[in-house]
Amino acid sequence: MAENKAGRPIEENPRNVQIKIKVTEEEAKRIDELAEKMGMNKSRLIRNLLLGNLEDAEFFQKVGILPLVKNLVAFKDKLKGI
């Protein structure tokens, strides 16, 4: 007979790995404001943004245009410096 345990069930794929990043005070303020406007906590907002961009990058890699995208981003960054 299976034991009944109190508490939440164990997840199949738990979020138990932490990744730490550093941001400026201004960036932290922008993240806080956007999270509040979106009605979610900062962790969820950052995870959604990160995973969305990760999926885009994986797609670009699969179709073979990742080097082109990287060059376009580098070009855009150079234009910002002008």
C-alpha positions as YAML, in Angstrom:
chain: A
units: angstrom
residues:
- id: 1
  name: MET
  ca: [0.00, 0.00, 0.00]
- id: 2
  name: ALA
  ca: [1.37, 3.43, -0.97]
- id: 3
  name: GLU
  ca: [2.14, 5.91, 1.77]
- id: 4
  name: ASN
  ca: [0.14, 9.12, 1.88]
- id: 5
  name: LYS
  ca: [2.52, 11.99, 2.48]
- id: 6
  name: ALA
  ca: [1.48, 15.49, 3.41]
- id: 7
  name: GLY
  ca: [2.60, 18.40, 1.28]
- id: 8
  name: ARG
  ca: [2.92, 19.13, -2.38]
- id: 9
  name: PRO
  ca: [3.53, 16.32, -4.85]
- id: 10
  name: ILE
  ca: [7.06, 15.96, -6.21]
- id: 11
  name: GLU
  ca: [7.41, 17.60, -9.63]
- id: 12
  name: GLU
  ca: [8.75, 15.61, -12.58]
- id: 13
  name: ASN
  ca: [11.05, 18.45, -13.67]
- id: 14
  name: PRO
  ca: [11.54, 20.77, -10.68]
- id: 15
  name: ARG
  ca: [13.10, 24.21, -11.02]
- id: 16
  name: ASN
  ca: [15.92, 23.62, -8.58]
- id: 17
  name: VAL
  ca: [18.92, 25.12, -10.42]
- id: 18
  name: GLN
  ca: [19.78, 28.74, -9.68]
- id: 19
  name: ILE
  ca: [21.50, 31.03, -12.16]
- id: 20
  name: LYS
  ca: [22.73, 34.30, -10.74]
- id: 21
  name: ILE
  ca: [23.19, 37.45, -12.78]
- id: 22
  name: LYS
  ca: [24.20, 40.99, -11.96]
- id: 23
  name: VAL
  ca: [22.28, 43.98, -13.25]
- id: 24
  name: THR
  ca: [22.55, 47.70, -12.69]
- id: 25
  name: GLU
  ca: [20.22, 49.51, -10.31]
- id: 26
  name: GLU
  ca: [18.42, 50.99, -13.34]
- id: 27
  name: GLU
  ca: [17.99, 47.54, -14.92]
- id: 28
  name: ALA
  ca: [16.67, 46.15, -11.63]
- id: 29
  name: LYS
  ca: [14.17, 49.01, -11.43]
- id: 30
  name: ARG
  ca: [12.99, 48.34, -14.99]
- id: 31
  name: ILE
  ca: [12.58, 44.63, -14.21]
- id: 32
  name: ASP
  ca: [10.61, 45.43, -11.03]
- id: 33
  name: GLU
  ca: [8.32, 47.85, -12.87]
- id: 34
  name: LEU
  ca: [7.64, 45.48, -15.75]
- id: 35
  name: ALA
  ca: [7.00, 42.54, -13.43]
- id: 36
  name: GLU
  ca: [4.49, 44.63, -11.50]
- id: 37
  name: LYS
  ca: [2.75, 45.77, -14.70]
- id: 38
  name: MET
  ca: [2.61, 42.16, -15.94]
- id: 39
  name: GLY
  ca: [1.28, 40.92, -12.60]
- id: 40
  name: MET
  ca: [4.04, 38.37, -12.04]
- id: 41
  name: ASN
  ca: [7.10, 38.02, -9.86]
- id: 42
  name: LYS
  ca: [10.58, 38.93, -11.13]
- id: 43
  name: SER
  ca: [11.73, 35.32, -11.41]
- id: 44
  name: ARG
  ca: [8.86, 34.36, -13.65]
- id: 45
  name: LEU
  ca: [9.27, 37.46, -15.83]
- id: 46
  name: ILE
  ca: [13.00, 36.87, -16.30]
- id: 47
  name: ARG
  ca: [12.46, 33.14, -16.95]
- id: 48
  name: ASN
  ca: [9.81, 33.91, -19.60]
- id: 49
  name: LEU
  ca: [12.05, 36.46, -21.31]
- id: 50
  name: LEU
  ca: [15.09, 34.20, -21.18]
- id: 51
  name: LEU
  ca: [13.34, 31.08, -22.41]
- id: 52
  name: GLY
  ca: [11.59, 32.98, -25.20]
- id: 53
  name: ASN
  ca: [14.91, 34.28, -26.48]
- id: 54
  name: LEU
  ca: [16.51, 30.86, -25.98]
- id: 55
  name: GLU
  ca: [13.82, 29.26, -28.17]
- id: 56
  name: ASP
  ca: [14.44, 31.93, -30.84]
- id: 57
  name: ALA
  ca: [18.19, 31.25, -30.78]
- id: 58
  name: GLU
  ca: [17.64, 27.49, -31.02]
- id: 59
  name: PHE
  ca: [15.32, 28.04, -33.99]
- id: 60
  name: PHE
  ca: [17.90, 30.26, -35.73]
- id: 61
  name: GLN
  ca: [20.52, 27.58, -35.16]
- id: 62
  name: LYS
  ca: [18.30, 24.82, -36.60]
- id: 63
  name: VAL
  ca: [17.59, 26.74, -39.79]
- id: 64
  name: GLY
  ca: [21.23, 27.74, -40.14]
- id: 65
  name: ILE
  ca: [20.92, 31.51, -39.82]
- id: 66
  name: LEU
  ca: [22.41, 31.94, -36.34]
- id: 67
  name: PRO
  ca: [25.70, 33.39, -37.73]
- id: 68
  name: LEU
  ca: [23.71, 35.96, -39.73]
- id: 69
  name: VAL
  ca: [21.67, 36.95, -36.67]
- id: 70
  name: LYS
  ca: [24.87, 37.28, -34.59]
- id: 71
  name: ASN
  ca: [26.38, 39.56, -37.24]
- id: 72
  name: LEU
  ca: [23.23, 41.71, -37.36]
- id: 73
  name: VAL
  ca: [23.26, 42.11, -33.57]
- id: 74
  name: ALA
  ca: [26.95, 43.07, -33.64]
- id: 75
  name: PHE
  ca: [26.23, 45.60, -36.42]
- id: 76
  name: LYS
  ca: [23.35, 47.08, -34.41]
- id: 77
  name: ASP
  ca: [25.63, 47.39, -31.37]
- id: 78
  name: LYS
  ca: [28.25, 49.20, -33.45]
- id: 79
  name: LEU
  ca: [25.61, 51.64, -34.68]
- id: 80
  name: LYS
  ca: [24.66, 52.44, -31.09]
- id: 81
  name: GLY
  ca: [28.26, 53.55, -30.48]
- id: 82
  name: ILE
  ca: [28.19, 56.07, -33.35]
...
